[in-house]
Amino acid sequence: MRDISLDEEPAKLPVHTFLIYGDTRTGKTEFGGTMPRPLIIVDPTEGGYTTLKNMDRSKWFEEGVAPIVKGFENMNDLSAFQPELKALIAAKRVLTVVHDAWSFYCDWFLSKIQESQTKLDNRAAYGTLGQHLRKMRTDYHSLGVNVVWNCLAKHPDSDDPKGRPMIPGKESDKFAAGVNFLFHSRIEQRREGGKVVATEYQLRTQQFGNYIVGNREGIYAGNLPDPFTGSYSDFLAVLGYDVDEIRKSLPTPGPIAKVTPAAAPAAASKGPVVITKASTPRPAVPVKATNNNPASKATSNK
């Protein structure tokens, strides 16, 4: 078990910020879905939320507690949604916020800025985007819950020898510097006779080739296996937390306070669209585990 200082509560859910970047279909969305009481913000046109519909529901952090999924459709959706999000957090219905399609959102928001210009000015557009993304980062990191930013990967090339999150402009490095955990997601496959016989979804937790990776665990950084495979429960366990005790300590959800809609500009948003809300969950789909972390044997996934 982990040595814990007197200033830290070992049975209380820790609050962390993550930036996970990698190619599509490398496990980013599913990892977010295994976190406690996640609200997952998606781009409806990108469709990554389908992973959540089809994932093994025994991997949810709490049995029967499904992720809440919202999709942005207009420029002011996320700003207009803030009061409702804060009400959900205050009621303990949401303990994690996952921005599942952050690269798509950044590109989409930049294109909307450019469309609004009477004369194309990329410098001004990137400046406006940078201000918006900085505000988003500081606003969400001040909510007091886990926050995950899922991005595509910008691979190393002749212009930039480093692999990094696909976020426009200088905000890529700022986001990478502003989180507790920066992970690179990958898939490793084993083939025999030209056929894939094993697939492992990995989070690289230490510097991986030219890809930037890191954390703020300090003396506990060595507890993180590289690569890491598994759910958020496994992640907590390898850091030395008692996952079952944390589950027991989670606050009981309360009533959601009535929210007064925020004033909207002339081109009013209809508000985030609910992508999926299952009143009767589909039966769990058995999935052959590929997790090779010893931690998974030390904690029970409900």
N, C-alpha and C positions, 0 to 999 in steps of 0.2 A: 504494500500500500504506500501511497505517497505521504511524505512528511508534510504536514499542513500547519501553517503558522496559526497563532491564536487569533489573528485578525481575519481569518478566512473560515467560513462555515462549510464543513465538509459535506453536509447533507443538503445543501442548498444548491439549486441549479446555477451554475456559473453563467455569466453573460460575456459572450465573445463576439467579435466581428470577423468575418471570413471573406476572402476574395478567392474564388475558385475559377480557374480559366483552363480551357482545353477545347479540343475539337468537339463537334456535335456528337451526341450519343456516346459520351464517355462517362456517364453516371452522375453528372452534376445535379440534375433535377431530382433524381431518386434520393441522393444524399440529403438534399434539402427537405424532402418529404419525410425523412426519418427523424427530423428534429422535433422538439417538443412544441405542440400546438402551433404549427407553422401557418402563416398567411403568405401565400405564394403569389407574387405579382408577375403576370405573364404578358407576352405579346400574342393576342389571339390568332394572328395570321401565321405566327411561327409554329404553333402547335405543340410545343414541348410539353405542355400540360398533359398530353395523352399518356405520357409515362406514368403520371400519378394515378390515372384511371386504371392502369394495367399492372401496377406494382404489387408485389407480395405485401398484403396489408398486415401481416404479422410483424413487419418491420416498423410499423408506426410506433412512436415512442410510448404512447398510451393506447391500450387496447380499445378499439372502437372510436378513437378520436381522429377524425379525418382532417387533412389539411383544408383550409379555406383558400379558394383560388379566385383571384380577381384579374381581369384583363383591362389594360389601358387602351383607349380608342381616340382620345383627344389630348391636345397639349396640356390642358389644365386638369386632367383627370387625377393625377397623383396629388396635386395641391388640394383639389377639392375633396379628396378622400381622406386627408389628414385628420379632420375632426372625428370621422367614423373610426379610423384606425386607432386613434388615441382612446376612444371609448371602449373599443374591443380590448386594448391592452389594459386599461384601468379595470375592466371586468374580469381580467385574467383569462379571457378567451383566446388571446394571442400571446405567445411567449417567444416567437421567432418571426422575423420578416425576411422572406427570401425574394430577391429581385432575380427572377429566373432567366430573363432574357436581356441582361443589361447592355450587351453590345448592340442588340437590335434596337433597344430604346434609345441609346445614344445616337445611332445613325438616323433613326426616325425623327428624333427631336431636332437634330442638325438640319435635316431636309426641310422640316416645317419652318425653321428660322429662315432658311434661304428662300423658301417660297414666299415668305412675308415681306422680303426686301423688294423695294421698287427697283433697285439696281444691285446686281449680285456683288457682294463684298465679303469674300471668304474670311478675311481677317476679322471683320466685325462679327461675322457669324460664329466663328470659333471662340471669340471672346465672350459672346453671349452664352454660348454653350458651356464654356468653362465656369462662368458664374453660376449657371443653373446647376451643374453637376456638383460644384463645391457646396452649394446650399443643400442639395439632396443628401450628400454624404454627412454633413454636420447635423442636419435635421434627424436623419434616421439613426445615427449613432448616439443621439441624445435621448432616444426613446426608452432606454433601460431594458431592452430585450436583445436577444441574439439577432444579428443582421448578417445576411449572406448575399453577396453580389456574385452572380454566375455570369461569366463572360466567355466568349470565344477566344481562341489564342491567335495572337499575331506571331507567326513563326519567324525565326532568324532569317535574315537575308543579307544581301550585300550592303544595303543602306543601314541596317541595324542588326548587329550580330547577336542581339539578345532576344530571347523569346519572352513575350510579356502579354498582359491582358489586352484585348482588342477594344480599347477605349480611345476615342479621338483626342488628338492634341496632347497637352502636358498632363491632363488629368489621369492618364494611365499610370504614370509613376506616382502621382499623389494618392490615388486610390490604393496602390500597392503598399505605399508607406503608411497608410492610415488604418490598417486592419491588424488584428492580432495574428491571423493565420492567412498566409498566401500560399495556395496549393495549385499544383498543375495536374489536371486530370488526364488520364491516358487509358487505353485499352491494350492489354497484352494477350495475344492469342497463340495457342500451341496447335500446330498442324501435324497431322499424320496422314500420309498418302494423299496429300492435297486437300484434306478435309479439316475443318476446325473442330478439334476435340475438346478444347478447354478455352474459356474466355474469362479474363480477370479484369475487373474495373479498378483502377488504381488511382490513388491520390499521392502524388510525390510530395513528400514533406520536407525534403532537403534539396539543396541545389542540384538540379538535374540537367547535366550537359550545359547548354546555353540558356536554359529556361530559368527565370528568376523565381525562387521559392524561398520561404522563410517563415519565422514565427517569433513570438515574444515570450516564449516559455522559459528562456534563460537556462537555469540549471536543470529544468525538467525537459528540455528539448530532446534529450536523448531517449526519453520514454516513448516518443513517437516513432513507430517503425517506418522505414522507408523501403518500399512503398507501403502505404496504409490501404487496407481493403476492409470494407465493412460499413456498418451503419453508424449513426451518431452515438448510439448507446455504446458501441465498441470503442468509439473515439474517446468518450468520457472515461471508459474503463482503463484504457492504456495510459491515460493521464493520472490514474490513481483514484478516481472518484468512485464512490459506492453508488452504482446506478439504481439499484433497488431502493435505497434510502432516498435518493433524489426524487424518484417517482412518487414515493410516499409523501414527500414534503411539498409537492406541487400544490399551489393554492386551489381551492374549489372555485370554479367559475361562478361569477355573480351576474346579476342583471346588467344589461347594457344601458347606459344613460342615453336619454333622448338627445339626438344631435341636431343642432340648427344648421341647415345647409349653408355653406360659405357662399358669399356673393360671387357670381361668375361674370366674366366679360360677355360682350354681346353675342359672340359665337359660343353659346353655352354648351357645356359638356353634358351628356346624358348621365355621366358618372360611370365608374368602373362597371363593366359587365361581368356578372357571375358566370364563370365557365362551367363549373361543375359543383353540384351540391347534392350529394347522394343521401336521401332520407333512409333508404334501405341499401346498405352497402352490398356490392356483389361479393360472392364468396371469395375468400382469399385464394390466390393462385399459388400453388406450391412452386417454389423456385429452388433449384439445386444450389446450395450455398457454395460460393467460391472464396469465402472469407478464410484466410489462413492466419488470422490474428489469434494468439492465445487468449486475448482478452474476451473473445466471444464466448469462451467456455466459463468465464468467471462472472458473467452477468446474464440475466434472463431477458430476452426480448419478448415482450408481450404481444 
